[in-house]
Amino acid sequence: MKDAAFLTSLFDAAVKAADPLLALRPHMPAKPKGRTIVIGAGKGAAQLAKAFETLWDEVGNGPLSGVVVTRYGYATPCDHITVLEASHPVPDDRGLKATAALFEAVKDLTPDDLVIGLICGGGSSLLPCPPQGLTLADEQILNERLLASGAPISVMNAIRKHVSGIKGGRLAAAAFPARVVSLVVSDVPGDDPAQVASGPTVPDAVDRKTALDLIESHAITLPDKILSHLRSDQASAPSPEAAEFRNNSVTVIASANLSLVAAADASEKAGIPAVIMSDAIEGEAKDIAKMHAAIAKDVVKRRRPFKAPIVLLSGGETTVTLRGTAGKGGRNSEFLLAFAQEIDGFTGITAMAADTDGIDGSEDNAGAFADGSTAARMRSSGRDPAADLADNNAYCAFKAVDDLFTPGPTGTNVNDFRAILLRQD
């Protein structure tokens, strides 16, 4: 597809801005008097751990150890830090064992010890830890219902942290009296570090009553067993004001905003102006697609609110309410399938939507490309793009026209990346 290489270069610039070595270097802590323990979770946790080891060794800070957990297929070998793999997006038994290993790593520490928390997106499902009275199967059901609900990530994480023995700052509390330094790669709109991976090392003030209100307002159906837990005092997460957290620090070292700025700079250097619409867009993917398409069509047809050529950039985390029974894909592919239908027949519009971790949803693609010919080509191939959208089957639709984007795991995760190149019609 024409201009796909250019859009790919912008994606590459966005991912590079979140490169673990570059992101960590300005935030490396000083060597403690005691031990240094590294813990972490997320799709880019292994790459963060490897980069941390490299930077720690550069200045001769001495021995360190630890455990991080990442998604199956995302591991990279480390010299001192153990890398474990578990299931995403639905937790599994390997995740239970990984959670136990993290708690073991921070056991019996002293005030002289330092714990480094390397936290990034995807950690919520990688760290199952059912509280007393619940099981792994209960957490699996919770995750499945949340993912199918279409609720924003902030809502899902607010609920998850109250049905867990590790989220909501509980892992950091277990490390007390050691100091915990959390270095966070944000994949959530607004970059609240307590929301990333449901905050295993970062508490927040959302209480269980609020979690119950969110379940009701978003019409999320959960088993009575889970609801009963949420109504009990046992579900209450630690307060951010608790003594266990007073000496800790939290820094967001990479985010969607920083990556979008890098992509905009790359576009400008290539001679095409760029505008960042927002780094915190949430909502149903197909609805967000309609909004983006409306703006794109106005630019190429009426030269408002911008003059072409220009690149529109946006990030955040859209959601998909599952309605199909056998569909394949993810939120970025679904966004682009809806977008392709909205710009059907238009010239001068080429778009990419992709997950910066390299995997969008259930398959091996990060996202896809689309232009004004995409929907017609899908129909010519025997697909019905409207039916595929209704069935949450965007992957198959784009595969039929060879417009999938498959860079493989990137080693980082700063949420959705959307780039729309507009040329004058």
C-alpha positions, 0 to 999 in steps of 0.5 A: 500500500502506498505510504505504508512505509512512511507510516511504519517509520512513524511507528518505529520512531514512537517505539524507539522513544520508549526504548528501555535503555533510553527510558531508564538511563535518566532514572537509575537510582543510587546503589543502596547500603544493602541488597538491590532486588528487581521485580517487575511485570508486563509485556516489556518487563524482560526488556526493561530488566535487561536494560536495567542490568546493563545500566547498573553494570555500566557504573559498577553498582555491584550485585543485584537479583530479582524476578520479572514476569512477561507474556509467553513469547516476550522473554529475553535472557538476563544475567542476574534477573530471573524472567518468567512467562505467563498468560495474557490476557487471561491469567493461568497457573504459571502466573500464580507461580510467578506471583509467588516468586515475586513475593518470595523475592521481596521477603525479609528485606531491611530498610537498607535494601532497595527494590526496583519495580519495573512495571509496564502494560499487560501486568494485570493478567500476568499476576493472578493472586486470588484473595482468600475464598476465591480461586484462579478460575474466579480471576479468569472469569473476572478478566474475561467479563471485564475484557468483553464489557467494553469498559475503559482500562481505568475501570477494569483496573479499578475493579481488578485491584480489589479482587487480588492479593498483589495489585493496588500496591500490595506487592510494595507493601510486602517489601516494607521496610525496604524502599521501593522505586517504581519505574513505570512505562505507561500504557494507560490514558492520562499516565496514572502509574497506579493504573498500569498493570493495576499498580502492584507497587503503586497504590491509589485511592479508588475504594471498593465502593467505587469499584462496585459503582463502576460495575453497576454503571458499566453493566458488568455482569460478575458471579455472586462469589466475586461480588460478595468478595467486593462487598467485604472488608477483605477487598479493601486495597491499601491506602496511598497514605499508609506508612509502608509507602512513605519512603517509596518513589514512582516515576513514569519513564515512558508514555504514549505522549512521549512516543507521539511527540517522537513520531510527530518529530519524525514526520516533520523531519520528513517534510510533512507537518503533524498534529497530535490530537490526543494521547488519552483517547478512550471509548469504543474502537468503532466509534472513535474510528468514526470521529477520526474519519470525519476529521480526515474527510474534512481535511481532504475535502474542505481543508479544515481544521488543518491543511493537507498534507498533514499527519494526524496522530493519536494514542490512548486505549480504545475498547471493544465490546465483544458481540461476535462468536468467532471473530479474530482481532483486537482493538486497533484492527477493529478501529481500522476496519470501521475507519476503512468503511467510513473513508470508502472511496475517498482518495488522499487518506492512508492510515495505520493503527497498531499496538505499540507492544507489537500484538493487537488482541488475539493474533500475531499482528500489531494492527493494520493499514487502510486507505480509501480502497480497502473496503472495496478490496475486501469485498472483492476478496469475498469478505463483507467488511460490515459483517466482519466488524459486527462479528469482531473479525477485523483480523480476517478482513485485513488478512484477506487483502494483505494489509496486516501490520506484523512487526512482532513483539517490540519490547515496550508498551505505550498503548495504541498508536494511530497515524493518518496521513492526509494528502489534498484530494 
